[in-house]
Amino acid sequence: MTRSNSGSPKRRITITGADGFVGRHLARAATAAGHHVIGIGHRPLADPTLGGSLDESFVADLREGWPDDALGDVVVHLAGRAAVGPSFDDPQGYICDNSAMVTSLGEAILKRPREEWPRVVLASTGAVYDAAGEATPRTEQSPIRHASPYVVSKLLVESQLLYYRERGMDCVIVRPFNHIGPGQAGGFLVPDLTAALAALPADEPLLVGDLDTQRDYTDVRDVVDAYLLLATAPTTSEVIYNVASGRSRAGVELLGYICEALGRPVPELEIDQRRIRATDARVIVGSADRLRDEFGWEPSIPIRRSVEEFVASRG
């Protein structure tokens, strides 16, 4: 069960990437908790799925600068380029874009009176850890590995936030492992498998990558509960927190849940070698003990339900 900061005062919470997969869920959760929510998106946020979740909204290219009057008491920075695979095709774009956004935020804060500086919660990734060797849960002290341009960009923005922390800002870095749930867009395992299955004739094999690799999945709604805890806590004892279930699951398990939700049998599988990267780890699992011990956070939504509700959300 997730423990909320029920006694904490209501905050003005700015969410960058408010129109993204995680941002939409966080905006809804923050609004439900009674906070004043400020959303920033790259496009106009007049979206029915965000209806009622934003008290204020701004359209901005955060690579170019920070919009006036968009700083709340807390900024949860979710905006950025977020897929591992495409980062290999545009490494410098990932590095430049993700870094520039943090610079825009940090420099905008420095221009304000110190008493107005918000807490910044930065969404990094559990992909920064070296997954080689034994499949033991990765803690915040585990070795890191620069396994993709995406990871390089995330380690860079973490370093930038630590620089701003040295300037006196209240900064928290969150390293979530894989998360899934309703509303997730293509480019990730569950949405891509679901779309491929929905279009697959009954007598044809499904073309896939290596579904025997195992990853640590958490429902996006549990992930945003963790973000909200860190955003609204009076203090945090650490700078970096993992968000993870502590259990790894193979892609074939998720495929089975998807097939159940679609009401069809698991098809014959055909491996597409082009989808397999030599740098991919066999097993990745994270430890959220630090978050659990300090704040009582626990994931509460079963992964089978996450998959079922994702499939249902596709309409």
QUIWOTA-V447831 format. One line per field, one symbol per residue. ss: DSSP state (h for helix, s for strand, l for the rest). burial: + if it has 24 or more other ideal C-beta (glycine too) atoms within 12 Angstrom, else -. A space follows every 10 residues. Layout:
ss = ???
burial = ???
This chain:
ss = llllllllll lsssssllll hhhhhhhhhh hhlllsssss sllllllhhh lllllssssl llllllllll lllsssslll lllhhhhlll hhhhhhhhhh hhhhhhhhhh lllhhhllss sssllhhhsl lllllllsll lllsllllhh hhhhhhhhhh hhhhhhllls sssssslsss llllllllhh hhhhhhhhll lllllsssll lllssssssh hhhhhhhhhh hhllllllls sssllllsss hhhhhhhhhh hhllllllss slhhhlllll llsllsllhh hhhhhlllll llhhhhhhhh hhhll
burial = -+-++--+-- ++++++++++ ++++++++++ +-+-+-++++ ++--+----+ --++++++-+ -++--++--+ ++++++++++ +++++-+--- ---++-++++ ++++++-++- ------++++ +++++++++- +-----++++ -+-+--++++ ++++++++++ +--++---++ ++++++++++ +++++--+++ ++++-++--+ -----+-+++ +-++++++++ ++++++++++ +++--+-+++ ++++++++++ +++++++++- ++---++-+- ---------+ +-++++++-+ ++-++-+++- +-++-+++++ +-+--
